[in-house]
Amino acid sequence: MAVLSKIRERSMFLIIIIGLALFAFVLDPSTLKDFFSSNKINEVGEINGEAITRQEFIQELESYKQQVGSNVSEMQAVNAVWENILRKKIYQNQLSEAGITIGEADVWNELISIPFVQNSPEYQNEAGLFDEQKFKQFLADTKENNKELWAQWAAYMGQLKDNLSTTTYNNLITAGLGASLKEGEFEYLYENTKLNADFVYIPYTTIQDSLVKIKKSEVESYIKNHKADYEVEASRDIDYVTFEIVPTSDDENALKTEVSSLIEDFKLATNDNLFLSENQSDTYIEDNFLYKSQVNKQVSDSIFSSAKGKVVGPYKDNGFLKISKITEISRMPDSVKASHILIPFVGAQRVAPEVIRTEESAKKLADSILAIVKSKVDKFESLAKEFSSDKSNSEKGGNLDWFTYTRMTPEFRDYTFKGKKGDLGVVKTPFGFHVIKIDNQRNIQNVVKLATFSRKIVASEATENAIFRNAEQFSLAVTKDNNFLDVANKMTYTIKPAIGIKALDENVPGLGNQRQIVTWAFNKDTKPGDFKRFDLEGFHVVVSLTSSQEKGLMSADKAINTVRPILINEKKAETLTKKLEGSNLQDIAKLNNTNVMTAVGVSLKSPTLSGVGVEPKIVGAMYFAQPNKIYNSVVGDRGVYTFKMTKKELPVLLPNYEINRKRIADSRKNATYKIYEAIKKASEIEDNRANVYSVN
């Protein structure tokens, strides 16, 4: 009974709902199903009537993320997957309409022709030739026993099929994109025909822009008549004021006092690593020698004139406040020339597959080579060619030429820089055993090792609170005055704009990756004039929505900067054409207080008029004009013209035009990227990603 009572109470509501549904059905019966269905809610988009479901999109998205890892952001991945799905479905649709099917045999033939499959020893017979049955068995075993690896192979074959679809379609199209010899002849004539002409020219600049009035209705009318040029996605414009959380001089001085208090304890510390750890240093000991050029200039002189154990600082370095203790002083060259013979072993880095030598046997071989070169150093070069696995320099007798301290792996570096010219020895590195000969050293100088205690110079809690209060006070003032711009100017804050933000953007110009701001700007409840404070990492920002452009035709306010110059020139042309009527160029020039100008040797390929500039429309009109006939009031890009073509000089005819024909054909076939863009433009695409990835 309670249920029936509720139904009676809401009967009018139900009647309205059913009425709306029936009305939609009368207009379009298919909408009734959509009205009572949640399918549309679960669609990310639609391509030529085929839905892209959320489930399909998310699966593709997760697969893409696994491939690229953390190299892309969420929205970058979303956009890449959307384009991938579009391309795949568009080409599938085109092939289907053409009656072409990419079958399993096509994919298989493509797969087994790939070099890494053909050349893998795993799939070869005893003669070293690719064995298709072995490869089939491998895939069958993988499908049965290794689901994760099979998923990778399946995804790869799916990608092959998509690529094959694209290639097949493009090949079919480009097969018909040839050119005839007649086209080659026309191109040759167009490019090489020379024109002479006399003309009178009045530039648009003779009429001041301020004298031409453009109405908003004229801008709107122009946009409607040129819809293709002014179709835009939904976008938002914002203004924002940032309140960066930066340390003050008081913060820096307080930190300086704190760091300075540690100097004496640092001097007395016998375990520098322990000292840095216990005092929560932001950096730790780096066990490398430093040259003077590598040390902060503020303290380099002091450090290189001090003794071991001296603590220098505090000093500022890349946003940190530091004190440095000299832990070791030595002398080393700034560069070394050395040769080596590399003997790798199983388990070493970058070891070749054919290496089966154990670490023990590698050490014995290196020691025996060392013994030989110690007794007869001139054998080093020939032994390097025979035994060294470092093929990049073994042919040069192992010569590594000159290198700096930071170039080599630490063990190799330490031997060559701490040793002296002429030294011979064996050194183990992650790559194997090296028989090393130090050939030369230069610029020997003092170097130091430092233990450095550092603290990042950051804003104190008091400073953070003060900056937060500034942002909050600004927000409250905007709430009271209801004018973001006026309040910012009164409080002398710098306003920064971000124009044309799209629904799926995540980067806000000047603020970086701030998806939350984009989401707020596109929220259905956010209207122009609304503002919000965002508390972000390292700063606060107060954002105001200044403009909202919905998907469709660009608004007159948005388009006026591009449309107004066009309309101004059109109105100027209307005025100027009346001044250029007549049957005699000299009279027309005299009437307009100008001179008759001459164009000599212009062509469609180089449509530049001397004294004017590039004018393709006018040169095109001259090309098709009758000789010595006056053509009045021809509108160009720079002004209005009256002209007379006086001479048309055709080029010498060629025996054939194969070169021109081939150039046209090649340029068409090389533009296959335009094929997809053309098909995409002609497709019916509904993109609902903004509904899925925005909070509305």
VENWOUR-V180444 format. One record per residue. N is the residue number from 0. RES is the residue in one small letter. SS is DSSP state (H for helix, E for strand, - for the rest). PHI is phi in radians with two decimals (none if undefined). D_CENTER is the distance of its C-alpha to the mean C-alpha in Angstrom with 1 decimal. Layout:
# VENWOUR-V180444
n,res,ss,phi,d_center
N,RES,SS,PHI,D_CENTER
N,RES,SS,PHI,D_CENTER
This chain:
# VENWOUR-V180444
n,res,ss,phi,d_center
0,m,-,none,64.6
1,a,H,-1.06,61.9
2,v,H,-1.12,59.3
3,l,H,-1.07,61.4
4,s,H,-1.09,61.8
5,k,H,-1.08,58.1
6,i,H,-1.12,57.7
7,r,H,-1.08,60.5
8,e,H,-1.10,58.9
9,r,-,-1.93,55.6
10,s,H,-1.08,57.1
11,m,H,-1.12,56.0
12,f,H,-1.03,52.4
13,l,H,-1.17,52.5
14,i,H,-1.07,54.2
15,i,H,-1.11,51.3
16,i,H,-1.06,48.7
17,i,H,-1.12,50.6
18,g,H,-1.07,51.2
19,l,H,-1.09,47.6
20,a,H,-1.12,46.8
21,l,H,-1.15,49.6
22,f,H,-1.09,48.6
23,a,H,-1.10,45.1
24,f,H,-1.15,46.8
25,v,H,-1.08,48.9
26,l,H,-1.16,45.9
27,d,-,-2.72,44.0
28,p,-,-0.92,45.6
29,s,H,-1.19,42.2
30,t,H,-1.27,41.2
31,l,H,-1.10,44.1
32,k,H,-1.12,42.5
33,d,H,-1.13,39.2
34,f,H,-1.08,41.2
35,f,-,-1.75,42.7
36,s,-,-2.06,39.8
37,s,-,-1.71,36.8
38,n,-,-1.03,34.8
39,k,H,-1.09,32.7
40,i,H,-1.12,31.8
41,n,H,-1.64,30.5
42,e,E,-1.86,28.2
43,v,E,-1.49,24.5
44,g,E,3.14,24.8
45,e,E,-2.60,26.7
46,i,E,-2.22,26.2
47,n,-,0.86,29.3
48,g,-,1.50,31.5
49,e,E,-1.67,30.2
50,a,E,-1.32,29.2
51,i,E,-1.89,26.2
52,t,E,-1.35,27.9
53,r,H,-1.04,26.5
54,q,H,-1.07,27.9
55,e,H,-1.07,26.2
56,f,H,-1.15,22.8
57,i,H,-1.13,23.3
58,q,H,-1.08,24.4
59,e,H,-1.12,21.4
60,l,H,-1.14,19.2
61,e,H,-1.13,21.2
62,s,H,-1.10,21.2
63,y,H,-1.13,17.4
64,k,H,-1.10,17.3
65,q,H,-1.13,19.9
66,q,H,-1.23,18.0
67,v,H,-1.65,14.8
68,g,H,1.18,16.8
69,s,H,-1.66,15.5
70,n,H,-1.36,12.0
71,v,-,-2.25,10.6
72,s,-,-1.43,12.2
73,e,H,-1.03,14.8
74,m,H,-1.27,13.2
75,q,H,-1.10,10.0
76,a,H,-1.15,12.7
77,v,H,-1.02,14.8
78,n,H,-1.18,12.6
79,a,H,-1.14,11.9
80,v,H,-1.16,15.7
81,w,H,-1.02,16.7
82,e,H,-1.15,15.1
83,n,H,-1.11,16.8
84,i,H,-1.15,20.0
85,l,H,-0.99,20.0
86,r,H,-1.05,19.7
87,k,H,-1.07,22.3
88,k,H,-1.24,24.8
89,i,H,-1.14,24.5
90,y,H,-1.21,25.3
91,q,H,-1.05,28.0
92,n,H,-1.13,29.6
93,q,H,-1.13,29.7
94,l,H,-1.14,31.3
95,s,H,-1.10,33.7
96,e,H,-1.13,34.8
97,a,-,-1.49,35.3
98,g,-,1.30,37.4
99,i,-,-1.92,35.3
100,t,-,-2.12,34.9
101,i,-,-1.62,32.8
102,g,-,-1.67,35.3
103,e,H,-1.10,35.6
104,a,H,-1.13,37.2
105,d,H,-1.11,34.3
106,v,H,-1.13,31.8
107,w,H,-1.08,34.4
108,n,H,-1.08,34.8
109,e,H,-1.17,31.1
110,l,H,-1.12,31.0
111,i,H,-1.36,33.9
112,s,-,-1.64,32.7
113,i,-,-1.27,29.6
114,p,H,-0.96,30.3
115,f,H,-1.20,29.7
116,v,H,-1.41,32.3
117,q,H,-1.04,34.7
118,n,-,-1.68,34.7
119,s,-,-1.29,35.0
120,p,H,-1.01,38.5
121,e,H,-1.10,38.7
122,y,H,-1.94,39.0
123,q,E,-1.94,41.3
124,n,-,-1.51,45.1
125,e,-,-1.13,47.6
126,a,-,-1.47,47.1
127,g,-,1.43,43.4
128,l,-,-1.80,42.5
129,f,E,-1.09,40.1
130,d,-,-1.99,42.2
131,e,H,-1.05,40.9
132,q,H,-1.15,43.3
133,k,H,-1.09,42.2
134,f,H,-1.17,38.6
135,k,H,-1.07,39.9
136,q,H,-1.15,41.9
137,f,H,-1.05,39.0
138,l,H,-1.14,37.0
139,a,H,-1.10,40.1
140,d,H,-1.13,40.8
141,t,H,-1.12,37.2
142,k,H,-1.06,37.4
143,e,H,-1.41,40.7
144,n,H,-2.01,40.2
145,n,-,-2.38,36.5
146,k,H,-1.08,34.8
147,e,H,-1.17,31.5
148,l,H,-1.16,31.2
149,w,H,-1.11,32.3
150,a,H,-1.05,29.6
151,q,H,-1.19,27.1
152,w,H,-1.13,29.0
153,a,H,-1.09,29.3
154,a,H,-1.12,25.6
155,y,H,-1.13,25.1
156,m,H,-1.18,27.8
157,g,H,-1.10,26.4
158,q,H,-1.15,23.1
159,l,H,-1.04,25.3
160,k,H,-1.10,27.1
161,d,H,-1.10,24.1
162,n,H,-1.13,22.9
163,l,H,-1.17,26.6
164,s,H,-1.07,26.8
165,t,H,-1.08,23.9
166,t,H,-1.10,25.4
167,t,H,-1.07,28.9
168,y,H,-1.12,28.1
169,n,H,-1.09,26.2
170,n,H,-1.13,29.1
171,l,H,-1.13,31.6
172,i,H,-1.20,30.0
173,t,H,-1.18,29.5
174,a,H,-1.07,33.1
175,g,-,-1.74,34.3
176,l,-,-1.75,32.1
177,g,-,-1.48,34.6
178,a,-,-2.65,36.4
179,s,-,-1.63,40.0
180,l,H,-1.11,42.0
181,k,H,-1.13,42.9
182,e,H,-1.11,39.2
183,g,H,-1.07,39.0
184,e,H,-1.13,42.1
185,f,H,-1.04,40.9
186,e,H,-1.07,37.6
187,y,H,-1.05,39.8
188,l,H,-1.16,42.1
189,y,H,-1.03,39.5
190,e,H,-1.35,37.8
191,n,H,-2.01,41.0
192,t,-,-1.29,43.5
193,k,E,-1.78,44.3
194,l,E,-2.12,45.5
195,n,E,-2.01,47.8
196,a,E,-2.71,48.3
197,d,E,-1.88,49.9
198,f,E,-2.69,48.3
199,v,E,-1.98,48.6
200,y,E,-2.29,45.4
201,i,E,-2.08,45.0
202,p,E,-1.28,41.6
203,y,H,-1.08,40.2
204,t,H,-1.18,40.3
205,t,H,-1.24,44.1
206,i,-,-1.98,43.8
207,q,-,-1.17,42.3
208,d,H,-1.02,39.5
209,s,H,-1.13,41.6
210,l,H,-1.46,44.4
211,v,-,-1.82,42.4
212,k,-,-1.70,42.2
213,i,-,-2.05,39.5
214,k,-,-1.56,40.2
215,k,H,-1.07,37.7
216,s,H,-1.12,39.3
217,e,H,-1.23,38.5
218,v,H,-1.11,34.8
219,e,H,-1.07,35.0
220,s,H,-1.13,37.0
221,y,H,-1.11,34.5
222,i,H,-1.06,31.6
223,k,H,-1.12,33.8
224,n,H,-1.41,34.7
225,h,-,-2.30,31.1
226,k,H,-0.98,29.6
227,a,H,-1.05,27.0
228,d,H,-1.47,25.5
229,y,H,-2.22,25.5
230,e,E,-1.34,24.6
231,v,E,-2.33,22.0
232,e,-,-1.35,20.6
233,a,-,-1.10,22.1
234,s,E,-2.61,20.7
235,r,E,-2.36,22.0
236,d,E,-1.98,22.5
237,i,E,-2.30,23.5
238,d,E,-2.03,25.1
239,y,E,-2.60,25.2
240,v,E,-2.13,27.2
241,t,E,-1.79,26.1
242,f,E,-2.16,28.7
243,e,E,-1.35,27.3
244,i,-,-1.52,29.3
245,v,-,-2.14,30.2
246,p,-,-1.19,33.2
247,t,-,-1.57,36.2
248,s,H,-1.11,38.5
249,d,H,-1.11,41.0
250,d,H,-1.07,38.5
251,e,H,-1.17,37.9
252,n,H,-1.15,41.6
253,a,H,-1.12,42.5
254,l,H,-1.17,40.1
255,k,H,-1.09,41.5
256,t,H,-1.11,45.0
257,e,H,-1.12,44.0
258,v,H,-1.19,42.4
259,s,H,-1.06,45.3
260,s,-,-1.17,47.8
261,l,-,-1.65,46.4
262,i,H,-1.05,47.2
263,e,H,-1.11,50.7
264,d,H,-1.11,49.9
265,f,H,-1.13,47.1
266,k,H,-1.06,49.5
267,l,H,-1.45,52.0
268,a,-,-1.12,49.6
269,t,-,-1.66,50.5
270,n,-,-2.17,47.4
271,d,H,-1.15,44.3
272,n,H,-1.06,42.0
273,l,H,-1.13,44.3
274,f,H,-1.04,44.5
275,l,H,-1.11,40.7
276,s,H,-1.19,40.4
277,e,H,-1.13,43.4
278,n,-,-1.70,42.2
279,q,-,1.01,38.7
280,s,-,-1.19,36.9
281,d,-,-1.43,33.1
282,t,-,-2.35,33.0
283,y,-,-2.21,35.2
284,i,-,-1.17,36.9
285,e,-,-1.89,34.9
286,d,-,-1.49,37.3
287,n,-,-2.21,36.3
288,f,-,-1.26,38.2
289,l,E,-2.09,36.7
290,y,-,-1.52,37.5
291,k,H,-1.04,38.3
292,s,H,-1.17,35.1
293,q,H,-1.64,33.2
294,v,-,-1.72,35.2
295,n,-,-0.88,34.6
296,k,H,-1.10,36.4
297,q,H,-1.07,38.4
298,v,H,-2.13,40.3
299,s,H,-1.07,39.9
300,d,H,-1.10,43.4
301,s,H,-1.11,45.0
302,i,H,-1.14,43.6
303,f,H,-1.43,44.6
304,s,-,-1.95,48.0
305,s,-,-1.84,48.8
306,a,-,-1.64,50.4
307,k,-,-1.01,49.2
308,g,-,1.67,49.1
309,k,-,-1.23,48.4
310,v,E,-1.90,45.9
311,v,E,-1.98,43.9
312,g,E,2.28,42.3
313,p,E,-1.25,41.1
314,y,E,-2.53,38.2
315,k,E,-1.54,34.7
316,d,E,-2.67,31.7
317,n,-,0.89,28.0
318,g,-,1.46,29.0
319,f,E,-2.07,31.8
320,l,E,-1.85,35.5
321,k,E,-2.29,37.0
322,i,E,-2.24,40.4
323,s,E,-2.14,40.6
324,k,E,-1.90,43.5
325,i,E,-1.39,44.3
326,t,E,-1.75,45.0
327,e,E,-2.80,45.5
328,i,E,-2.22,46.2
329,s,E,-2.61,46.2
330,r,E,-2.16,45.9
331,m,E,-2.56,43.4
332,p,-,-1.29,42.0
333,d,-,-1.53,38.5
334,s,E,-2.73,37.9
335,v,E,-2.33,39.8
336,k,E,-1.96,40.5
337,a,E,-2.49,41.4
338,s,E,-2.21,41.9
339,h,E,-2.60,41.8
340,i,E,-2.16,42.8
341,l,E,-1.66,40.7
342,i,E,-2.00,42.6
343,p,-,-1.46,40.4
344,f,-,-2.54,41.8
345,v,-,-1.03,40.9
346,g,-,1.81,38.4
347,a,-,-1.29,36.9
348,q,-,-1.24,33.2
349,r,-,1.00,31.8
350,v,-,-1.27,35.4
351,a,-,-1.24,36.0
352,p,-,-1.02,37.3
353,e,-,-1.39,40.6
354,v,-,-1.31,41.4
355,i,-,-2.14,44.2
356,r,-,-1.23,45.7
357,t,-,-1.38,46.4
358,e,H,-1.07,45.6
359,e,H,-1.12,49.3
360,s,H,-1.23,49.8
361,a,H,-1.14,46.8
362,k,H,-1.12,48.3
363,k,H,-1.08,51.7
364,l,H,-1.12,50.2
365,a,H,-1.09,48.4
366,d,H,-1.13,51.6
367,s,H,-1.20,53.7
368,i,H,-1.14,51.3
369,l,H,-1.05,51.5
370,a,H,-1.06,55.3
371,i,H,-1.17,55.4
372,v,H,-1.25,53.2
373,k,H,-1.19,55.1
374,s,H,-1.46,58.3
375,k,-,-2.57,56.8
376,v,H,-1.13,53.5
377,d,H,-1.25,53.3
378,k,H,-1.47,52.7
379,f,H,-0.98,49.2
380,e,H,-1.09,47.4
381,s,H,-1.19,49.1
382,l,H,-1.20,48.6
383,a,H,-1.10,44.9
384,k,H,-1.13,44.7
385,e,H,-1.46,46.8
386,f,H,-1.93,45.5
387,s,-,-1.22,42.0
388,s,-,-1.52,39.2
389,d,-,-1.44,36.6
390,k,H,-1.19,36.6
391,s,H,-1.14,34.1
392,n,H,-2.36,37.1
393,s,H,-1.09,40.2
394,e,-,-1.19,41.1
395,k,-,-1.70,41.2
396,g,-,1.27,43.7
397,g,-,1.43,41.2
398,n,E,-1.16,40.4
399,l,E,-1.65,37.1
400,d,E,1.08,37.6
401,w,E,-1.38,36.8
402,f,E,-2.55,34.4
403,t,E,-1.66,33.8
404,y,-,-1.07,34.6
405,t,-,-1.56,31.1
406,r,-,-1.40,30.4
407,m,-,-1.66,32.7
408,t,-,-1.09,33.3
409,p,H,-0.89,35.6
410,e,H,-1.10,38.9
411,f,H,-1.16,38.5
412,r,H,-1.04,37.5
413,d,H,-1.07,40.5
414,y,H,-1.10,43.0
415,t,H,-1.33,42.0
416,f,H,-1.57,41.6
417,k,H,-1.54,44.6
418,g,-,-1.39,46.8
419,k,-,-2.34,48.4
420,k,-,-0.93,48.5
421,g,-,1.67,50.3
422,d,-,-1.12,49.8
423,l,E,-2.23,49.4
424,g,E,-2.96,48.4
425,v,E,-1.95,46.7
426,v,E,-2.27,43.7
427,k,E,-1.65,42.0
428,t,E,-2.26,38.2
429,p,-,-1.02,35.9
430,f,-,-1.68,35.9
431,g,E,2.36,39.7
432,f,E,-1.74,42.6
433,h,E,-1.92,42.2
434,v,E,-1.56,45.3
435,i,E,-1.99,44.3
436,k,E,-2.17,46.0
437,i,E,-1.43,45.2
438,d,E,-1.44,45.6
439,n,E,-2.90,45.0
440,q,E,-2.49,43.8
441,r,E,-2.50,43.2
442,n,-,0.97,43.1
443,i,-,-1.24,44.8
444,q,E,-2.68,44.4
445,n,E,-1.25,44.6
446,v,E,-2.37,41.8
447,v,E,-2.36,41.8
448,k,E,-1.95,40.6
449,l,E,-2.15,39.8
450,a,E,-1.83,39.9
451,t,E,-2.07,37.9
452,f,E,-1.61,38.3
453,s,E,-2.48,35.6
454,r,E,-2.33,34.8
455,k,E,-1.20,31.7
456,i,-,-1.39,32.7
457,v,-,-2.18,32.1
458,a,-,-1.22,33.6
459,s,-,-1.29,36.9
460,e,H,-1.05,37.7
461,a,H,-1.12,39.8
462,t,H,-1.16,36.9
463,e,H,-1.01,34.5
464,n,H,-1.12,37.4
465,a,H,-1.14,37.9
466,i,H,-1.18,34.3
467,f,H,-1.06,34.3
468,r,H,-1.09,37.6
469,n,H,-1.06,36.1
470,a,H,-1.12,33.3
471,e,H,-1.18,36.0
472,q,H,-1.12,38.4
473,f,H,-1.10,35.8
474,s,H,-1.06,35.2
475,l,H,-1.13,38.9
476,a,H,-1.15,39.5
477,v,H,-1.15,37.0
478,t,H,-1.04,38.8
479,k,H,-1.26,42.1
480,d,H,-1.52,41.3
481,n,-,1.03,38.8
482,n,-,-2.54,36.8
483,f,H,-1.00,33.6
484,l,H,-1.12,33.4
485,d,H,-1.12,37.1
486,v,H,-1.13,37.1
487,a,H,-1.06,34.0
488,n,H,-1.16,35.7
489,k,H,-1.10,39.0
490,m,-,-1.60,37.6
491,t,-,0.96,35.7
492,y,-,-1.65,32.3
493,t,-,-1.45,29.2
494,i,-,-1.66,27.5
495,k,E,-2.05,23.7
496,p,E,-1.68,22.3
497,a,E,-2.34,19.2
498,i,E,-1.84,19.3
499,g,E,1.25,18.2
500,i,E,-1.25,16.9
501,k,E,-1.66,16.6
502,a,-,-1.04,18.5
503,l,-,-1.79,15.7
504,d,-,-1.25,13.4
505,e,-,-2.22,13.6
506,n,E,-1.65,12.3
507,v,E,-1.85,15.2
508,p,-,-0.88,14.7
509,g,-,1.60,16.8
510,l,-,-2.04,17.3
511,g,E,1.43,14.1
512,n,E,-1.30,14.0
513,q,-,-2.37,17.3
514,r,H,-1.00,17.6
515,q,H,-1.11,21.3
516,i,H,-1.22,21.4
517,v,H,-1.07,19.5
518,t,H,-1.05,22.0
519,w,H,-1.08,24.9
520,a,H,-1.09,24.0
521,f,H,-1.70,24.1
522,n,-,-1.08,27.2
523,k,-,-1.09,30.0
524,d,-,-1.56,32.3
525,t,-,-1.55,30.1
526,k,-,-2.05,31.4
527,p,-,-0.92,30.7
528,g,-,1.79,32.5
529,d,-,-1.25,32.0
530,f,E,-2.50,30.5
531,k,E,-2.74,29.8
532,r,E,-1.63,29.6
533,f,E,-2.03,26.9
534,d,E,-1.73,27.7
535,l,E,-1.95,24.5
536,e,-,-1.22,24.1
537,g,-,1.58,25.3
538,f,E,-2.92,26.0
539,h,E,-1.92,27.4
540,v,E,-2.45,26.1
541,v,E,-1.87,28.2
542,v,E,-2.00,26.3
543,s,E,-2.11,28.0
544,l,E,-1.40,27.0
545,t,E,-1.73,27.9
546,s,E,-2.71,27.0
547,s,E,-2.26,26.5
548,q,E,-1.93,25.5
549,e,-,-1.47,26.2
550,k,-,-1.11,24.9
551,g,E,2.41,26.9
552,l,E,-1.38,27.9
553,m,-,-1.09,26.6
554,s,-,-1.22,29.3
555,a,H,-1.07,31.4
556,d,H,-1.10,30.4
557,k,H,-1.28,26.7
558,a,H,-1.55,27.4
559,i,H,-1.05,30.1
560,n,H,-1.16,28.1
561,t,H,-1.66,27.2
562,v,H,-1.42,30.4
563,r,H,-0.99,32.9
564,p,H,-1.04,32.6
565,i,H,-1.15,33.0
566,l,H,-1.17,36.1
567,i,H,-1.07,37.5
568,n,H,-1.14,37.5
569,e,H,-1.10,39.0
570,k,H,-1.23,41.8
571,k,H,-1.11,42.3
572,a,H,-1.07,42.6
573,e,H,-1.06,45.3
574,t,H,-1.25,47.2
575,l,H,-1.25,46.8
576,t,H,-1.06,47.8
577,k,-,-1.20,51.3
578,k,-,-1.55,51.7
579,l,-,-1.97,50.9
580,e,-,-1.56,53.5
581,g,-,2.74,56.3
582,s,-,-1.94,57.7
583,n,-,-2.43,57.8
584,l,H,-1.10,54.8
585,q,H,-1.10,56.9
586,d,H,-1.15,58.4
587,i,H,-1.12,54.9
588,a,H,-1.13,53.7
589,k,H,-1.11,56.8
590,l,H,-1.10,56.6
591,n,-,-1.79,53.0
592,n,-,0.96,53.9
593,t,-,-2.46,51.6
594,n,-,-2.10,52.0
595,v,-,-1.34,51.6
596,m,E,-1.85,48.6
597,t,E,-2.20,48.2
598,a,E,-1.93,45.4
599,v,E,-2.20,46.1
600,g,E,1.18,44.3
601,v,E,-1.43,41.2
602,s,-,-2.54,39.5
603,l,-,-1.12,37.0
604,k,-,-1.28,34.7
605,s,-,-2.24,35.1
606,p,-,-1.48,36.0
607,t,E,-1.91,36.6
608,l,E,-1.67,39.9
609,s,-,-1.04,41.4
610,g,-,1.48,41.7
611,v,-,-2.14,39.4
612,g,E,2.27,36.0
613,v,E,-1.28,33.9
614,e,-,-2.48,35.7
615,p,H,-1.08,34.8
616,k,H,-1.12,36.9
617,i,H,-1.25,40.0
618,v,H,-1.13,39.8
619,g,H,-1.08,39.4
620,a,H,-1.14,42.4
621,m,H,-1.12,44.4
622,y,H,-1.05,43.6
623,f,-,-1.72,45.3
624,a,-,-1.42,48.0
625,q,-,-1.43,51.7
626,p,-,-1.03,53.1
627,n,-,1.07,54.9
628,k,-,-1.80,54.3
629,i,E,-1.37,53.2
630,y,E,-2.02,50.1
631,n,E,-1.55,50.0
632,s,E,0.86,47.2
633,v,E,-1.58,44.1
634,v,E,-1.49,41.1
635,g,-,-1.99,38.2
636,d,-,-1.37,34.9
637,r,-,-1.90,36.6
638,g,E,3.05,40.1
639,v,E,-2.03,43.0
640,y,E,-2.26,45.0
641,t,E,-2.13,48.4
642,f,E,-2.47,48.6
643,k,E,-2.40,50.9
644,m,E,-1.40,49.6
645,t,E,-1.70,52.2
646,k,E,-2.72,51.2
647,k,E,-2.20,49.0
648,e,E,-1.80,48.9
649,l,-,-1.35,47.8
650,p,-,-1.30,46.5
651,v,-,-1.14,48.7
652,l,-,-1.20,48.4
653,l,-,-1.70,47.1
654,p,-,-1.05,48.9
655,n,-,-2.69,45.9
656,y,-,-2.13,42.3
657,e,H,-1.11,40.7
658,i,H,-1.07,38.1
659,n,H,-1.16,36.9
660,r,H,-1.07,37.1
661,k,H,-1.13,35.0
662,r,H,-1.10,32.3
663,i,H,-1.12,32.1
664,a,H,-1.09,32.0
665,d,H,-1.11,29.4
666,s,H,-1.12,27.1
667,r,H,-1.22,27.6
668,k,H,-1.24,27.0
669,n,-,-1.41,23.9
670,a,-,-1.81,22.3
671,t,-,-1.11,22.2
672,y,H,-1.06,18.7
673,k,H,-1.30,20.5
674,i,H,-1.06,23.0
675,y,H,-1.08,20.8
676,e,H,-1.07,19.5
677,a,H,-1.18,23.3
678,i,H,-1.14,24.5
679,k,H,-1.06,21.9
680,k,H,-1.13,23.0
681,a,H,-1.45,26.6
682,s,-,-1.43,26.2
683,e,-,-1.62,27.3
684,i,E,-2.05,24.5
685,e,E,-1.99,25.1
686,d,E,-1.87,22.3
687,n,-,-1.89,23.8
688,r,H,-1.07,20.9
689,a,H,-1.08,21.3
690,n,H,-1.24,24.9
691,v,H,-1.43,24.0
692,y,-,-1.85,21.3
693,s,-,-2.17,23.0
694,v,-,-1.62,26.3
695,n,-,-2.06,28.8
